[in-house]
Amino acid sequence: MVRQQKATLDKLLSWVRLLQRKLRRKGENRMGGVSNSSKKEMLKEVIRQLHAGASPQEVKERFKQVLEGVSPLEIAKIEQELISEGLPREEIQRLCDVHMAVFREQLERQKLDVPLGHPVNILMEEHKAMLQIAGKLGDVVNKLQQISDVNRVGDEIRLLEHIAEDFRDSEKHYLREENALFPVLERHGITEPPAIMWTEHNQIREKKKQLNSRLEKYGAINFSDFKKQLSEVANALNGLLSSHFFKENNILFPTALKVVTSQEWSDMRKEFDEIG
């Protein structure tokens, strides 16, 4: 297996070096980069190789060098094209965090400038609020781990119940995206990124249900088991939210700002208000 992965990696690196030499000889895009079409093909090939078994850690640095300056819209379109060419959506989603790890530094340089009250501003502020809730959840769960007497956790359980309620109230955020933003993106031909994000919404919903279920079991199961199960759910939910919001803030929303019209944003804001 190790030999097979090394052979795959060697093949990938040889392909990248060959393509880079060809591009330099052709002198494409004399501003110092690579043409958009070549960037796209290089990214698609690297992603294919990652999905074929090449080690993400080994190719990460090469991935960055080849794709320096790639935009969120390019990434969204590339993943969409790969799916249309036959790569399963589930595979793209499975390695989505690998893609983000590769692009994170580049994407974080691109700051969004949207006014207060703009739909993207509203969604990003809601992301911040939910990450704060997730942070509180982690803090309370960590404190709970230090307590051995089940009779001394009343305050912590009440805090956890309030946190779970806050997560339930956050459902409107996902409805805003699914019912207002995603359909507009789809009308502009951006179909796969919203579909992947919707799948992650359902994963988040499942984790929130598990949180509620664990809290309902308090007092009915062994206290050590309760703490372990609660910690597992809290860690999973925290990681999922952080990863999901990064993708939306740095890929989905910048893509939307490139393709959605002013009138569509205005109409979308009205839909946001109707959702509540």
Secondary structure, DSSP 8 states (H G I E B T S, - for coil): -HHHHHHHHHHHHHHHHHHHHHHHHHT-STTTS--HHHHHHHHHHHHHHHHHT--HHHHHHHHHHHTTT--HHHHHHHHHHHHHTT--HHHHHHTHHHHHHHHHHHHHT------TTSHHHHHHHHHHHHHHHHHHHHHHHHHHHT---GGG-HHHHHHHHHHHHHHHHTHHHHHHIIIIIHHHHHHTT--HHHHHHHHHHHHHHHHHHHHHHHHHTTTTS-HHHHHHHHHHHHHHHHHHHHHHHHHIIIIIHHHHHHH--HHHHHHHHHHHHHH-
